[in-house]
Every structure is written in structure tokens, then in C-alpha cells.
């Protein structure tokens, strides 16, 4: 394996030392331009999504809560552990202006989204490049040892700063009371600071593991832990939030107190963490990780002799991560059902939106909308699992397997079985958590079965999501990013549609829009059966396309 570019560590100072630094970062500009070209669509779409959601929310809160009494009512209903865990610290509720509502409800989410984008950018342009062998080829030219990592950090920084500028201009231009140019800039910088910190975290995890998925998973685990600490601290009113960088950013109290100093609590560790990532990169060879790969068993288990057992082994890390998060998500959302009436009693527009969903009580209507959000999150797993064969193909790991007696259909079927069964199991575990917390919150033991059944009703929509993703992979492997259209569209239409009063035909374009809104609506088996057959047809179509095309050979 080719080692990283070497330098003369005995050079005293002056010109030779400066040449060392220049050699280490040689080629950064070229790699930066190349990476920006590769990421131009993904970054543009992601940044615009965060920007548009923020701006539209800012506009909506003004129309939904036109009076101070409306906002005070929402503040009172939000003063409970369940809501604070999902939003932010209590201090925002003291003066619930339009800006305070925006910062309280969206800053944490926007920060997490930019952190997620930054993690994916850094691991894609560092560890993934090494794993596929492209980094070794590039380093054979005049490219320094730190060039790949520096270029990846630069791409992440550009994406985050672009969002900052958009938010600063867009929010300040809305003319909403309490949202000034300075506070809008602080909001954007808070989102960017989260992205920069977790880009640096991903820089370290990319040095630890030799595999891109593991490096991404480790960085995302840190992000998940940070969010969990923030949620626990805000819900309990204790100091746990100060152990989380997301909690630090929310202590800017943007649009309320507009503190700038918490940004330093994030940016200084980001700089230190990035420096550590550069230092660690000098302690390993290209393609290797600091953590040595554990030797496997000399003999494979019987389950690995089948494509289904092998697929389950490959997917088990991601499945375990989502499996741990799904019931916790259900518990968190279920805990607020008992306060639904108090939360919404004075907010006429939200009550109207929930009435459009149906249901005899506000709790049932809120549960139906919340269950859709959980289903869309599980759909993210469904797409990731379905597209795993693409990674195996481009990484050159599918070719030696298919060179044996293993057929293409059986190889792909193993991954699809895990995606289909895994997404269903995740929805069930989330429903169980939702049912337990919801029944306790409502003080109604019979709600457990109703809420768990409402979760399982989304299984056919998840199967359609898998079917669409495998159809794209089978016929248009270079366009697999289009598979994300289904969960993205379902979230925007299903979650924001009732609030924005979008036409019903737009909801009908999503498979999730045809699922009966249990427990608010009665069970209708016809759409569920149709979705099941549609999912099966799409899976068959995707497998047929995969069997007809050439593999990407290595």
C-alpha cells in the first residue's frame, strides 16, 4: 500500500520548513474545484432545502399566530418536557416573539441537518476516496499528504457559509418584527458552526476507520449523542445541555438575547478537532485506518454461505443504529399526546389543519401526523439499505461474488430482503415505543394497540419506497440519488401540507399519502393492498433492470 507523501522532519526552519508545509498542502486548490464540481447539485439542493424550510416557517408563524395571545398560548403548551426535548431550552418561551419561535423550534434541527451534510462531505472526499483507490492514484501526482482532508474541509466550509449568507439575507428581508440583519446572521452562523464542528469530527473518524461507512457511522453517532444530551438537558432543566455543542449553539438565544460568545464554544473545538485530524493523518498509510482491522474467524459461519446471511452481516451496523433510535423516537413523540388539547386549544389554524386529518380527538389527529414523520425517518433507512448494493458494486466487492455460482438475482435479493424486513421491523419498534408512551400520556391502556397498529399501516408505503429505490438502481445506477425523492417529498407534503393547505392531489403523489391516517381514520385495506402490489411490482422491475445491464467493473 502506498504511504502518504513524506517530508523531511529534520529541516531546521525558514525556506525548507515553508516548503514542507507547501508540499503537504500541494494540490488543495485543484481538489477543491474538482470536489465542488462533484458536489454542486447535492450541496445546492441541501442548502436550499434548509433555507426554504427556515424562511417558509418564519412566514408561517406570522400568519398562524397573529397575536401576542396566540404566541403566549403556544408558549404555555410548549412548557413540558416532551416538547422541550424536541425543540430547545425554556428561556425562549419567556418572550415568545416570532423570532423566538423560529429560533426555539428550528435552530436545533437546522444545525443537525448542516452537521449531517458536513459529515457526509468529509467522509465522501477522504475515506471513501481511499477505500475506492482513487486517493492513491491522485496522490501519485503532485498532491500533498493533507490535500484531500483540507479540500474536504473547505467544501464543507463553503456549503455552511453559503447557507449563512442566504439566511442572513433571506430572514432579514422578511420584515418580521424582532428579526434583524444581525440576529439573522447569528442564526446562520450558528447553523454553520455546527456544520464546521462535525466536519472536523468526521475528519478524525475518517482517520480511525478504514471504511467510509464506519467513519460516517462513528461521526453520526457523536452527532446523535450530542442531540440526545441536548434533549435530555432541556427536558429535565439540568446541565446536560452544556455537554452538547448543539446545546451551546441554542444558548445563543438567537432573536431573544442574541448572544455571540457561545459560537466560540463551538468554533474553538472545531479548530482544535480539525488540527487533530491533520495530525492523525500522518500516523497511517493511505487506505489504512488507525484502528487495525480485526482478524476474522478462519472459517465462515453457515449463515454467511447464503446471500441473505451475508447481506444481514453487511447491514447489521446501520440496522442496529436505527433500531436503537426508532423506539426512542417513538417514546419521545408519544409522550406529548396527552397535552395535545392544551397545546392546540387556542391555535385555530393548527386545529383546522388537524381536523383535515380527521379523528374524534386532537390527540388522535396529532398522533396520525406524528406517525407520518416517524415513517419518513424509517424511509431514510429503507433507501440507505436498498442502495447498499450500489456501494458494493462500485467498491468492487460484488464482482468476485458474482463470478461464482451466485446469481445476480439472489445477490440483490439478499439486500432487498434486509431492506424490506428491516424497515418493517423498525416501524414496529417505533410504534411500540409510541404506543407505550402514548398510552401512558393519555392514561388509556387501549391506545397502545391503536398506536402500534398505526405504525404498521405504513409498512406497504415503505415497501414502495424500497421498490422505487431498487428500480432506479437497477435501470439508472448513476442516478441513484433520485431515490431520495420519495422520503423527501413525503415529508414536505405530509407534514407541511395540512398547515399550508396544499391541494389533495399533491398528497396523492406520495405513497405515504394513501396510507389511512390511523388512529384518526378508520382502517381501509384497499390502498394498503394496492401499495403492497405496487411495491412488489417495482421490486421485480428493479431486479429485471439490474439483470439486464452491465456491472461497474473494477
Secondary structure, DSSP 8 states (H G I E B T S, - for coil): --------TT--STHHHHHHHHHHTTTHHHHHHHHHHHHHHHHHHHHHHHHHHHHHHHHHHHHH--SHHHHHHHHHHH-SHHHHHHS--GGGGGG--HHHHHHHHHHHHHHHHHHHHHHHHHHHHTHHHHHTTHHHHHHTSS--TTHHHHHHHHHHHHHHHHHHHHHHHHHHTT--TT--HHHHHHHHHHHHHHHHHHHHHHHHHHHH-SSHHHHHHHHHHHHHHHHHHHHHHHHHTSGGGGGSHHHHHHTT-TTTT---THHHHHHHHHHHHHHHHHHHHTTS-TT--SS------SS--GGGGSHHHHHHHHHHHHHHHHHHHHHHHHHHHHTTGGGHHHHHTT-HHHHHHHHHH--SSHHHHHHHHHHHHHHHHHHHHHHHHHTHHHHHHHTTHHHHHHTTT--HHHHHHHHHHHHHHHHHHHHHHHHHHHHHHHHHHHT-TTHHHHHHHHHHTTHHHHHHHHHHHHHHHHH-GGGGGGGGHHHHHHHIIIIIHHHHT--HHHHHTSGGGGS--TTTS---HHHHHHHHHHHHHHHHHHHHHHHHS-----
